[in-house]
Amino acid sequence: MNTLKRTLALVATLAMSATAFASCGSKDSSSSDNGTEATTAANDEATTAADTTAEVVDGDTVDASVGQGGDTFTVAAWNHDDVPALIASWKGLDADTIVDQLADNKVEGIKFIDFGVGGGQASENYDQLFNDGSDLDVYFVEADWALKYINDDARTLPLSKLGLGDKDFPNIYSYTDEIGKDSNGVRKGISWQAAAGGFAYRADLAKEYLGVESPADMQKQIGNWDDFVKAAQTVSEKSSKSVALADSLGGMWQAFACGRTTPWVVDNKLQIDDSCKKFADTAKALWDCGGVTKNSQWTDEWTAAGVSGNVMGYFVSTWGFGGFFLDAAGGYDKEANKGGEQYGKWAVCEGPQAFYWGGTWMVVNPKTDNGNEAREFIIAATSDEAKMSAYAKSKPEYVNNSKVMDDLISANTEFNPIISGNFVDKQNYFAELANNAKNIDFKGLITPFDSTIKGNFADAVKENYLEGGKSWDDTVNAFKDKVAESVPDLEWED
C-alpha cells in the first residue's frame, strides 16, 4: 500500500468521522472502532504501554479526595450476568432472587443499571451516563474496549485512591493485571475472573482418528501449532474430509494472537512481525486440508457442527463451558435431566497456545460519592479469598486468584454437575486451564488499538490469503489498508 493510498484512506476516514460527529453527536463504540476512539487519549500509548509497573500502595483507607456519603451506590453493566451475583456475594444476599430484587429496586442503598445489551454496545451507554452527569460509582468494561476508559483520568479512578494496591491482589493472574493498567502503569481496573482458554474436543472422535486415550495424549498431539496442523491433516484424511479438527478461524485466531511478542503498535507505527506470517500459513494449511471449518463464530452452524460431529474441537474460554458448550453437545434438558446427542463425550486440554478470551474489569468513576462502598465491593469480588472461593463454586466461575483456584482444583471440586457431566469421567475442566491462565504474558504488549487491529488482520487473511488465493504481500497491503481506515492516526513509512 503506497503513501498516497494511505493518505486517501486517512482523509476518507476523517471525513466520515466528522460527518458522523456533526449529525449524531456521538460515535458508534463497537469493537471495530474502539481503536479510533482511543486515539483521543494519547497518540503515544504504545511507547508507554511497556511501562507497566504497578503502583505500590500501603494504605488501607480511601483517599480524602474521593467522595463519600452518597445516598445510593450505583453499579452499571451491559447485562445482569455478573453484577447481581457479585452484589449478592458482597452483601450476603440470596443469589437466586437478587436479579429480581435489583430490577425492582428492593436492595436498600444499591442501584443496578442494566443496559440489557451486548458487551460491545455498552460503551455508548456509558458515554451517555457521563455526558448526562448521571449517578455512577462502579461500572464494568470488557477487555476489547477497556482502555478507552482506563486511559481516561476523567472516567476512571486509580485504585490507589481507594487504598488498594499490590498487597490486596497478591495472587491475581498477571495478564489480567496488565489489561487493568493505564498506559503509565497505573492500576485502574481489576477483574474478579480469569477467562483463560483451552481446546475442548470430542473424546470419541479423537480416539477414532488420532488414537487418543486421554487429555494428556491429546495435548501431546496438538501441543504446538505445527503439531496441530499435522493432527488436523490426519483427521481430515481418515475422515475423508468430513471432520475438521478446529471449529473456526476466529477461534483459532483468539488463541494464536495471544502468542505475539511484539505490540501491534510501536512508536505510533503498525508492527507486522513473523507471527503474522506464521498465522496466515497455519490457517492456510488448515483451510486447504479441511482442518478448520469455514463457519463464522456466533452462528447456528458454529454450534451445530459440534452436535453433528463435523467438528472435533473448539477453542473455548472459561465462560464457554456452560450454555454455549452445552449447546454444542446438543443442549441439556434440566426437566428431563438429560443431555443432547453428544453430551458426555467431550474432554479438554490446554491446546497449542496459552490464551485468554474475554473477561470483564471493574472500574470506578472518579466522581463517585461512595468511595468506601466501592472499595468494599471491589475487595469482596477480587481480594477476599473466602468470598472468591464461594463464588467460584456457586456461579461457577474461574476466579482471578491463583491460590483460590489451585486449592479448589487440588480438592477436585465439582464446580457444576451438569457442566462436569458433559466431560468424560466428569473431567475437572478448570484444571486444564490453570496452566494457561498462569502462562499468558501480556507485559508490554497492550495498546489501545489491539481489538481493532486483530480483527483487521483476521479479516485480511481470510478474504485475501485464504478465500482470494492472493500472495502474502497482497494480504499485507490489504491489512494495512484496513488499519489505515480503522486507526487513521497511525504513522506510515514512505
GUFILO-935184 format. One record per residue (C-alpha): y, x negated, z; residue in one letter. Coordinates in nm, 2 decimals, decimal comma. Layout:
BEGIN
SITE     c2     c1     c3 r
SITE      Y      X      Z A
...
END
This chain:
BEGIN
SITE     c2     c1     c3 r
SITE   0,00   0,00   0,00 M
SITE   0,32  -0,17  -0,11 N
SITE   0,65  -0,17   0,08 T
SITE   0,81   0,09  -0,14 L
SITE   0,53   0,33  -0,08 K
SITE   0,55   0,29   0,29 R
SITE   0,93   0,33   0,28 T
SITE   0,89   0,65   0,08 L
SITE   0,63   0,78   0,33 A
SITE   0,87   0,70   0,62 L
SITE   1,16   0,87   0,45 V
SITE   0,95   1,18   0,38 A
SITE   0,82   1,20   0,73 T
SITE   1,16   1,16   0,89 L
SITE   1,30   1,43   0,66 A
SITE   1,02   1,67   0,76 M
SITE   1,07   1,59   1,13 S
SITE   1,44   1,65   1,10 A
SITE   1,38   1,99   0,93 T
SITE   1,13   2,09   1,20 A
SITE   1,36   2,00   1,47 F
SITE   1,65   2,19   1,32 A
SITE   1,45   2,50   1,26 S
SITE   1,22   2,52   1,56 C
SITE   1,40   2,32   1,84 G
SITE   1,06   2,16   1,93 S
SITE   0,77   2,00   1,75 K
SITE   0,40   2,06   1,75 D
SITE   0,23   1,85   2,01 S
SITE  -0,13   1,84   1,88 S
SITE  -0,33   1,51   1,89 S
SITE  -0,24   1,45   1,53 S
SITE   0,13   1,38   1,60 D
SITE   0,14   1,27   1,96 N
SITE   0,19   0,91   1,85 G
SITE   0,51   1,00   1,68 T
SITE   0,64   1,18   1,98 E
SITE   0,56   0,88   2,20 A
SITE   0,79   0,66   2,00 T
SITE   1,09   0,81   2,17 T
SITE   0,98   0,65   2,49 A
SITE   0,98   0,29   2,36 A
SITE   0,91   0,11   2,04 N
SITE   0,76  -0,20   2,21 D
SITE   0,48  -0,02   2,41 E
SITE   0,21  -0,23   2,26 A
SITE   0,36  -0,56   2,37 T
SITE   0,40  -0,44   2,72 T
SITE   0,07  -0,25   2,74 A
SITE  -0,11  -0,57   2,82 A
SITE   0,08  -0,59   3,15 D
SITE  -0,14  -0,35   3,34 T
SITE  -0,12  -0,50   3,69 T
SITE  -0,14  -0,20   3,93 A
SITE   0,13  -0,16   4,19 E
SITE   0,02  -0,26   4,54 V
SITE   0,13  -0,01   4,80 V
SITE   0,07  -0,05   5,17 D
SITE   0,24   0,27   5,29 G
SITE   0,08   0,59   5,38 D
SITE   0,38   0,82   5,37 T
SITE   0,57   0,99   5,09 V
SITE   0,90   0,82   5,00 D
SITE   1,21   0,97   5,13 A
SITE   1,34   1,02   4,78 S
SITE   1,06   1,27   4,70 V
SITE   1,14   1,64   4,76 G
SITE   0,98   1,83   5,04 Q
SITE   0,97   2,18   5,19 G
SITE   0,93   2,39   4,88 G
SITE   0,80   2,74   4,92 D
SITE   0,53   2,72   4,65 T
SITE   0,31   2,44   4,54 F
SITE   0,28   2,48   4,17 T
SITE   0,00   2,33   3,95 V
SITE  -0,03   2,37   3,58 A
SITE  -0,31   2,31   3,32 A
SITE  -0,43   2,45   2,99 W
SITE  -0,72   2,64   3,13 N
SITE  -0,90   2,72   3,46 H
SITE  -1,20   2,49   3,41 D
SITE  -1,09   2,24   3,67 D
SITE  -0,78   2,32   3,87 V
SITE  -0,92   2,62   4,07 P
SITE  -1,23   2,43   4,17 A
SITE  -1,02   2,13   4,28 L
SITE  -0,79   2,36   4,48 I
SITE  -1,09   2,52   4,64 A
SITE  -1,23   2,18   4,74 S
SITE  -0,89   2,07   4,88 W
SITE  -0,84   2,38   5,08 K
SITE  -1,20   2,47   5,17 G
SITE  -1,18   2,80   4,98 L
SITE  -1,46   2,99   4,81 D
SITE  -1,53   2,83   4,48 A
SITE  -1,69   3,15   4,34 D
SITE  -1,38   3,36   4,39 T
SITE  -1,10   3,10   4,36 I
SITE  -1,02   3,17   3,99 V
SITE  -0,95   3,54   4,05 D
SITE  -0,76   3,46   4,37 Q
SITE  -0,53   3,23   4,19 L
SITE  -0,49   3,46   3,90 A
SITE  -0,39   3,74   4,14 D
SITE  -0,15   3,51   4,34 N
SITE  -0,36   3,56   4,65 K
SITE  -0,38   3,19   4,76 V
SITE  -0,09   3,15   5,00 E
SITE   0,17   2,89   4,91 G
SITE  -0,01   2,79   4,58 I
SITE   0,06   2,90   4,23 K
SITE  -0,16   2,80   3,93 F
SITE  -0,01   2,82   3,58 I
SITE  -0,30   2,87   3,35 D
SITE  -0,18   2,85   2,99 F
SITE  -0,51   2,97   2,86 G
SITE  -0,51   2,74   2,56 V
SITE  -0,70   2,43   2,43 G
SITE  -0,61   2,10   2,58 G
SITE  -0,43   1,99   2,26 G
SITE  -0,19   2,28   2,29 Q
SITE  -0,09   2,21   2,64 A
SITE   0,19   1,97   2,57 S
SITE   0,43   2,21   2,41 E
SITE   0,38   2,44   2,71 N
SITE   0,46   2,16   2,95 Y
SITE   0,77   2,08   2,74 D
SITE   0,88   2,44   2,78 Q
SITE   0,84   2,42   3,15 L
SITE   1,05   2,11   3,17 F
SITE   1,31   2,25   2,93 N
SITE   1,34   2,57   3,14 D
SITE   1,36   2,38   3,47 G
SITE   1,06   2,58   3,60 S
SITE   0,90   2,50   3,93 D
SITE   0,63   2,24   3,88 L
SITE   0,47   2,00   4,12 D
SITE   0,14   1,87   3,97 V
SITE   0,02   1,90   3,62 Y
SITE  -0,28   1,78   3,42 F
SITE  -0,28   1,57   3,10 V
SITE  -0,55   1,47   2,86 E
SITE  -0,63   1,12   2,75 A
SITE  -0,52   1,17   2,39 D
SITE  -0,16   1,25   2,48 W
SITE  -0,13   1,15   2,84 A
SITE   0,11   0,85   2,76 L
SITE   0,37   1,09   2,62 K
SITE   0,43   1,19   2,99 Y
SITE   0,31   0,88   3,17 I
SITE   0,56   0,67   2,98 N
SITE   0,85   0,91   3,06 D
SITE   1,00   0,85   3,40 D
SITE   1,18   1,19   3,39 A
SITE   0,84   1,37   3,37 R
SITE   0,60   1,16   3,58 T
SITE   0,64   1,01   3,93 L
SITE   0,49   0,67   4,02 P
SITE   0,21   0,75   4,26 L
SITE   0,35   0,47   4,49 S
SITE   0,63   0,72   4,57 K
SITE   0,36   0,93   4,74 L
SITE   0,24   0,63   4,93 G
SITE  -0,07   0,60   4,71 L
SITE  -0,19   0,26   4,58 G
SITE  -0,49   0,04   4,53 D
SITE  -0,61   0,09   4,89 K
SITE  -0,66   0,46   4,81 D
SITE  -0,86   0,41   4,49 F
SITE  -1,09   0,11   4,55 P
SITE  -1,38   0,25   4,35 N
SITE  -1,23   0,42   4,05 I
SITE  -1,37   0,31   3,71 Y
SITE  -1,13   0,06   3,55 S
SITE  -1,08   0,24   3,22 Y
SITE  -0,96   0,55   3,39 T
SITE  -0,70   0,34   3,58 D
SITE  -0,57   0,18   3,26 E
SITE  -0,51   0,52   3,10 I
SITE  -0,32   0,64   3,40 G
SITE  -0,07   0,35   3,39 K
SITE   0,25   0,34   3,20 D
SITE   0,35   0,05   2,96 S
SITE   0,48  -0,15   3,26 N
SITE   0,15  -0,12   3,45 G
SITE   0,28   0,14   3,70 V
SITE   0,02   0,39   3,81 R
SITE   0,14   0,74   3,74 K
SITE  -0,18   0,93   3,67 G
SITE  -0,51   0,94   3,84 I
SITE  -0,83   1,12   3,74 S
SITE  -1,10   1,27   3,95 W
SITE  -1,36   1,25   3,67 Q
SITE  -1,51   0,97   3,46 A
SITE  -1,61   1,11   3,12 A
SITE  -1,85   0,83   3,03 A
SITE  -2,07   0,89   2,73 G
SITE  -2,43   0,82   2,62 G
SITE  -2,68   0,91   2,35 F
SITE  -2,88   1,23   2,41 A
SITE  -3,18   1,28   2,19 Y
SITE  -3,49   1,49   2,12 R
SITE  -3,77   1,31   2,31 A
SITE  -4,04   1,47   2,10 D
SITE  -3,88   1,36   1,77 L
SITE  -3,81   1,01   1,90 A
SITE  -4,18   0,98   1,98 K
SITE  -4,29   1,11   1,64 E
SITE  -4,07   0,90   1,43 Y
SITE  -3,99   0,59   1,64 L
SITE  -4,29   0,58   1,88 G
SITE  -4,05   0,61   2,17 V
SITE  -4,21   0,69   2,51 E
SITE  -3,91   0,67   2,74 S
SITE  -3,53   0,64   2,76 P
SITE  -3,58   0,27   2,82 A
SITE  -3,78   0,24   2,50 D
SITE  -3,52   0,43   2,31 M
SITE  -3,25   0,21   2,44 Q
SITE  -3,43  -0,10   2,31 K
SITE  -3,44   0,05   1,96 Q
SITE  -3,07   0,16   1,94 I
SITE  -2,90  -0,08   2,19 G
SITE  -2,66  -0,21   1,93 N
SITE  -2,52  -0,08   1,60 W
SITE  -2,74  -0,29   1,37 D
SITE  -3,05  -0,16   1,55 D
SITE  -2,91   0,19   1,55 F
SITE  -2,89   0,17   1,17 V
SITE  -3,24   0,04   1,14 K
SITE  -3,37   0,32   1,36 A
SITE  -3,18   0,58   1,16 A
SITE  -3,33   0,44   0,84 Q
SITE  -3,68   0,46   0,99 T
SITE  -3,63   0,82   1,10 V
SITE  -3,49   0,91   0,76 S
SITE  -3,78   0,76   0,57 E
SITE  -4,05   0,90   0,79 K
SITE  -3,90   1,25   0,79 S
SITE  -3,83   1,24   0,41 S
SITE  -3,46   1,26   0,50 K
SITE  -3,50   1,59   0,69 S
SITE  -3,39   1,44   1,03 V
SITE  -3,07   1,25   1,10 A
SITE  -3,06   1,02   1,40 L
SITE  -2,69   1,09   1,47 A
SITE  -2,51   1,42   1,50 D
SITE  -2,18   1,34   1,32 S
SITE  -1,94   1,08   1,20 L
SITE  -1,69   1,19   1,46 G
SITE  -1,94   1,15   1,75 G
SITE  -2,03   0,80   1,62 M
SITE  -1,66   0,70   1,60 W
SITE  -1,60   0,82   1,96 Q
SITE  -1,84   0,56   2,07 A
SITE  -1,77   0,28   1,82 F
SITE  -1,39   0,29   1,88 A
SITE  -1,44   0,20   2,25 C
SITE  -1,57  -0,14   2,14 G
SITE  -1,24  -0,25   1,99 R
SITE  -1,10  -0,57   2,15 T
SITE  -0,76  -0,55   1,98 T
SITE  -0,49  -0,29   2,04 P
SITE  -0,42  -0,06   1,74 W
SITE  -0,05  -0,17   1,76 V
SITE   0,08  -0,52   1,85 V
SITE   0,45  -0,61   1,81 D
SITE   0,50  -0,27   1,66 N
SITE   0,26  -0,35   1,37 K
SITE  -0,07  -0,19   1,29 L
SITE  -0,38  -0,41   1,36 Q
SITE  -0,68  -0,38   1,14 I
SITE  -0,94  -0,61   1,29 D
SITE  -1,30  -0,69   1,20 D
SITE  -1,43  -0,39   1,39 S
SITE  -1,27  -0,16   1,14 C
SITE  -1,48  -0,30   0,85 K
SITE  -1,79  -0,31   1,08 K
SITE  -1,75   0,06   1,15 F
SITE  -1,70   0,15   0,78 A
SITE  -2,01  -0,04   0,68 D
SITE  -2,21   0,10   0,96 T
SITE  -2,10   0,45   0,88 A
SITE  -2,18   0,40   0,51 K
SITE  -2,53   0,27   0,58 A
SITE  -2,60   0,58   0,79 L
SITE  -2,42   0,82   0,55 W
SITE  -2,62   0,69   0,25 D
SITE  -2,96   0,70   0,42 C
SITE  -2,91   1,04   0,58 G
SITE  -2,89   0,88   0,93 G
SITE  -2,59   1,08   1,02 V
SITE  -2,52   1,44   0,94 T
SITE  -2,22   1,55   0,73 K
SITE  -2,14   1,81   0,99 N
SITE  -1,80   1,83   1,15 S
SITE  -1,77   1,85   1,53 Q
SITE  -1,70   2,18   1,69 W
SITE  -1,86   2,38   1,41 T
SITE  -2,16   2,61   1,43 D
SITE  -2,35   2,37   1,20 E
SITE  -2,30   2,09   1,45 W
SITE  -2,49   2,26   1,73 T
SITE  -2,73   2,44   1,51 A
SITE  -2,87   2,10   1,38 A
SITE  -3,00   2,03   1,73 G
SITE  -3,17   2,37   1,75 V
SITE  -3,33   2,33   1,41 S
SITE  -3,44   1,98   1,47 G
SITE  -3,25   1,84   1,17 N
SITE  -3,07   1,60   1,40 V
SITE  -3,24   1,39   1,66 M
SITE  -2,95   1,29   1,88 G
SITE  -2,59   1,35   1,98 Y
SITE  -2,32   1,12   2,11 F
SITE  -2,22   1,31   2,42 V
SITE  -2,00   1,27   2,73 S
SITE  -2,04   1,39   3,09 T
SITE  -1,87   1,72   3,01 W
SITE  -2,11   1,79   2,72 G
SITE  -2,43   1,83   2,92 F
SITE  -2,35   2,19   3,03 G
SITE  -2,25   2,46   2,79 G
SITE  -2,24   2,26   2,46 F
SITE  -2,56   2,07   2,51 F
SITE  -2,75   2,38   2,62 L
SITE  -2,63   2,55   2,31 D
SITE  -2,77   2,26   2,10 A
SITE  -3,10   2,33   2,27 A
SITE  -3,09   2,69   2,17 G
SITE  -2,89   2,83   2,47 G
SITE  -3,01   2,94   2,81 Y
SITE  -3,06   3,30   2,93 D
SITE  -2,99   3,30   3,30 K
SITE  -3,11   3,65   3,35 E
SITE  -3,45   3,57   3,19 A
SITE  -3,44   3,22   3,35 N
SITE  -3,54   3,08   3,01 K
SITE  -3,40   2,82   2,77 G
SITE  -3,39   2,82   2,39 G
SITE  -3,63   2,68   2,14 E
SITE  -3,56   2,31   2,21 Q
SITE  -3,48   2,35   2,58 Y
SITE  -3,65   2,09   2,79 G
SITE  -3,72   1,85   2,51 K
SITE  -3,42   1,62   2,55 W
SITE  -3,36   1,28   2,70 A
SITE  -3,06   1,05   2,73 V
SITE  -3,00   0,67   2,71 C
SITE  -2,69   0,45   2,71 E
SITE  -2,68   0,41   2,33 G
SITE  -2,53   0,13   2,12 P
SITE  -2,19   0,11   2,28 Q
SITE  -2,04   0,18   2,62 A
SITE  -1,78   0,46   2,56 F
SITE  -1,60   0,75   2,71 Y
SITE  -1,50   1,08   2,55 W
SITE  -1,22   1,29   2,70 G
SITE  -1,10   1,31   3,06 G
SITE  -0,81   1,45   3,24 T
SITE  -0,54   1,29   3,46 W
SITE  -0,33   1,44   3,74 M
SITE   0,04   1,36   3,73 V
SITE   0,34   1,46   3,95 V
SITE   0,67   1,60   3,84 N
SITE   0,95   1,37   3,97 P
SITE   1,14   1,69   4,07 K
SITE   0,86   1,81   4,29 T
SITE   0,97   1,97   4,61 D
SITE   0,63   1,94   4,77 N
SITE   0,56   1,57   4,80 G
SITE   0,32   1,60   5,09 N
SITE   0,12   1,87   4,92 E
SITE   0,10   1,67   4,60 A
SITE  -0,03   1,37   4,80 R
SITE  -0,29   1,57   4,98 E
SITE  -0,41   1,74   4,67 F
SITE  -0,45   1,41   4,49 I
SITE  -0,62   1,24   4,78 I
SITE  -0,87   1,53   4,81 A
SITE  -0,96   1,52   4,44 A
SITE  -0,96   1,14   4,38 T
SITE  -0,98   0,95   4,70 S
SITE  -1,17   1,14   4,98 D
SITE  -1,53   1,03   4,92 E
SITE  -1,68   1,32   5,12 A
SITE  -1,50   1,58   4,92 K
SITE  -1,57   1,40   4,59 M
SITE  -1,94   1,38   4,67 S
SITE  -1,95   1,75   4,75 A
SITE  -1,75   1,83   4,43 Y
SITE  -1,98   1,62   4,22 A
SITE  -2,28   1,82   4,33 K
SITE  -2,13   2,16   4,32 S
SITE  -1,93   2,15   4,00 K
SITE  -2,13   1,94   3,88 P
SITE  -1,90   1,66   3,79 E
SITE  -1,93   1,28   3,73 Y
SITE  -1,65   1,19   3,96 V
SITE  -1,42   0,89   3,93 N
SITE  -1,57   0,69   4,22 N
SITE  -1,85   0,44   4,15 S
SITE  -1,96   0,43   4,51 K
SITE  -2,00   0,81   4,54 V
SITE  -2,18   0,83   4,21 M
SITE  -2,41   0,53   4,28 D
SITE  -2,50   0,69   4,62 D
SITE  -2,57   1,03   4,46 L
SITE  -2,77   0,87   4,17 I
SITE  -2,98   0,65   4,40 S
SITE  -3,06   0,96   4,61 A
SITE  -3,19   1,11   4,28 N
SITE  -2,96   1,41   4,33 T
SITE  -3,02   1,71   4,11 E
SITE  -2,67   1,80   4,00 F
SITE  -2,76   2,12   3,83 N
SITE  -3,12   2,26   3,79 P
SITE  -3,05   2,43   3,46 I
SITE  -2,90   2,12   3,30 I
SITE  -3,17   1,90   3,45 S
SITE  -3,43   2,13   3,32 G
SITE  -3,31   2,06   2,97 N
SITE  -3,44   1,70   3,00 F
SITE  -3,79   1,57   3,00 V
SITE  -3,92   1,53   3,36 D
SITE  -3,58   1,65   3,48 K
SITE  -3,43   1,31   3,40 Q
SITE  -3,13   1,22   3,61 N
SITE  -2,88   1,24   3,32 Y
SITE  -2,59   1,10   3,51 F
SITE  -2,79   0,79   3,60 A
SITE  -2,80   0,68   3,23 E
SITE  -2,42   0,70   3,21 L
SITE  -2,34   0,49   3,52 A
SITE  -2,36   0,15   3,34 N
SITE  -2,14   0,27   3,05 N
SITE  -1,88   0,40   3,30 A
SITE  -1,86   0,06   3,46 K
SITE  -1,86  -0,14   3,13 N
SITE  -1,58   0,04   2,94 I
SITE  -1,30  -0,22   2,92 D
SITE  -0,96  -0,10   2,80 F
SITE  -0,74  -0,36   2,98 K
SITE  -0,45  -0,44   2,75 G
SITE  -0,57  -0,21   2,47 L
SITE  -0,39   0,12   2,55 I
SITE  -0,10   0,21   2,32 T
SITE   0,08   0,55   2,28 P
SITE  -0,05   0,58   1,92 F
SITE  -0,42   0,55   1,98 D
SITE  -0,53   0,91   1,93 S
SITE  -0,33   0,94   1,61 T
SITE  -0,44   0,61   1,45 I
SITE  -0,80   0,66   1,55 K
SITE  -0,80   1,00   1,37 G
SITE  -0,62   0,85   1,07 N
SITE  -0,88   0,57   1,04 F
SITE  -1,18   0,80   1,07 A
SITE  -1,04   1,03   0,80 D
SITE  -0,96   0,74   0,57 A
SITE  -1,31   0,61   0,60 V
SITE  -1,48   0,94   0,54 K
SITE  -1,25   1,05   0,25 E
SITE  -1,24   0,72   0,07 N
SITE  -1,53   0,48   0,17 Y
SITE  -1,80   0,74   0,21 L
SITE  -1,72   1,05   0,01 E
SITE  -1,49   0,89  -0,25 G
SITE  -1,70   0,57  -0,31 G
SITE  -1,38   0,36  -0,31 K
SITE  -1,36  -0,01  -0,21 S
SITE  -1,27  -0,13   0,13 W
SITE  -0,93  -0,25   0,01 D
SITE  -0,85   0,10  -0,13 D
SITE  -0,97   0,25   0,20 T
SITE  -0,74   0,02   0,40 V
SITE  -0,45   0,12   0,18 N
SITE  -0,52   0,49   0,23 A
SITE  -0,54   0,43   0,60 F
SITE  -0,20   0,26   0,60 K
SITE  -0,06   0,55   0,41 D
SITE  -0,18   0,79   0,67 K
SITE  -0,04   0,58   0,96 V
SITE   0,29   0,54   0,79 A
SITE   0,32   0,91   0,77 E
SITE   0,19   0,98   1,12 S
SITE   0,37   0,70   1,30 V
SITE   0,68   0,62   1,09 P
SITE   0,85   0,38   1,34 D
SITE   0,59   0,11   1,29 L
SITE   0,69  -0,21   1,10 E
SITE   0,51  -0,32   0,79 W
SITE   0,46  -0,66   0,63 E
SITE   0,63  -0,72   0,29 D
END
